[in-house]
Every structure is written in C-alpha cells, then in structure tokens.
C-alpha cells in the first residue's frame, strides 16, 4: 500500500497498485481512469472487429476443406485475436511509459538519464519523444503524481507536470492510434484536483501521442479545461449511478440467495 500526504498533510491518499484502488480514510475513492470509461468507445469496437477479420483472412485459405474441428479451432482463435494484439501493444506501451517516468524523474533530480531501449520499436518511440522535447522549452516538475479532489471525491495519477514555454501544464502520454475524447476529460480532472490542492493556475493540458511503430510524434494542446471538466463531472455522476445499481443488484442476490 502506497501512502501520499496531500493538502499540506491534511489528506492521506492511499493507493493499492495491485488492484489500482484509491482510498481516503479507509473509504474507496473513484479513480479518474475508471470514471471516464463510462464513455462509449465505438473506435475500440471497430478495431476489435478488424483484428478478427485480419485473423480469419490470414487463416482461411481458398479451396481448403475445413472440418468441424478445424472450424471450431479457427473461430476460437479469431474470437481472441484482438486480445493478443492488445496485450502485445499494452506491453510495449507500458514499457514506454516506464522509460518516460525514469527519464523525467532523472531530469528533475539531475541524475544520469536512463539508457535508450534495445527494442527497435521502443527505441524509435523514445527518439520521437526526445526530438519533441528539443523543439519545446520544457521544464519537468513532477512524474506520476497522485491527485485528489476533496470537493468531488475522485483521485488519479497524472503522467507529468511541466512548464512548457513558461506555461504551467499537465502532460499525458498516450501510445494509442489516435486522440480520443476521454483523454481531455481525464486531464481536465487532474488539473482541477491540482488547482484545488495547490491554488496554482494551469494554462493548458497536452496530450502527447507517442506511436509504438516509431512514426512521428503528434500532440494536442487543450485550453478548454472548464468545458471538458464539466463533461467529466457528468461521467462521474453516471459512474456513481452504475456503481450504485451494481451494489443494489449484488445485495438483492445476497438476500434472495441467488
């Protein structure tokens, strides 16, 4: 269990990495990432379908006679094609995030920088990130910082906090194939929690998309923090409703013995 003192020591935020659970005063606090997951993500559905089709196209040969056993085996494998692809992509994405964390913390503490990765895909991605930092005047302030809103009762872990060209900003790193609405809701929640705790004013958030294939890095700067935070609060209320309905259903099952 990790423990963090926030609000000048008035709040102790506890984080359990194994379950990715936040608590304050032994009460569970909803996480920002979980909250924004209530949003519909049609792009994810299309991506999963395409991965299934790609698998079937690669394994169904024209003129090949397929018996019942082979048919079942192919369909079973096709069913989980997207999961296998997602795991590989997730492994690379996690490794990239870990390297970025080490790099930023080493920069802040003026320690030796981590060696570049040996993996070719990772190395290209990291080089794209380093080229981006050279083009901007960036002073890293924190990495993997825990935040908590006393007003709205949510918590989260931001990727990085920085001064970019003299402006205070929250930076979020993504290794996805595109920019999605939940990213802007997520970072707006981090900003509002930090402003609530510190009293500092953040000028904008930056979503930095670092492609896993080593292509050119892209980023989006968002200054409409209030607009996206209002949307985040809508997700928070919806998430609370879903949690309440699930807990009610579980309690009814317990009472009915089902």
Phi, psi and omega in degrees: 000124177266141181234136183229131177270121180238169179053051178057036176088359181284335181239133173249110178265124179255141181228128177255104183301324184298322181250000182052050184245135176255142175220150173225125184056040179066013176250135181294134177248131182293139180271146182303315182299317179295322182297314184285350179289352176288345179291142175290137182234078182299331181297325180294319179297313180298321180297315180297318178298317180297324178293324176295316180297318179300319180295314180297320180297324182281338187246353176256110183262137179297131179088353180278131178276125182246121178273183185297321182292314180296321179300313181296319181297317180295316180294322178296318179291321180296326182300327185247017180300319182293328180292319179296317179295319181296321180296315180297314179297321179295322179298315179294316180299318179296318180296321178296315179299320180295321179294317180299320178299314179298318181297312183294316180295322178294322179295316180296316184273002180056046178254168178302137181286150179293150177295151177292148181297154176276324178305128186298316180297314179298318182298319179295320179295317180294321178296324177296320178295314182296323177295324178294318181295329180290333183277350183231149178274096186245129172242109182287135183248326179201162178220136180054046181278135178275138179230155180209136176258115177290328183289316186252356175061054172224160182221167179186178178231114180274155181288309183202154176237136185206162166259120181243116184053037177087358182253137180284129186213158172256132182245131179237128182262134178230146176243024180280177181272357181195183177257130184237151185306323183298336179298318184285328175292317181300310183290329177295325178294321177298315181300311184295324177294319179291319179296323178296319182282315190262335185083359178285154178252121179264131186283323181193173173244155180230124173262117180254113180264114181254102184295141181285345180267004176083006177292178185298136178290143176231155180211156178230130177262131181239122178255353181272056185296317181298319180299311182288330179292324176298321177293322178298317180297326175297318177296322180299314179295320178294320179296318178299318180297316180297317179297319180295317180296321179293318180294324178294319179295318179297318181294320178295321177296320180296316181294320182277353179071028180251000000 
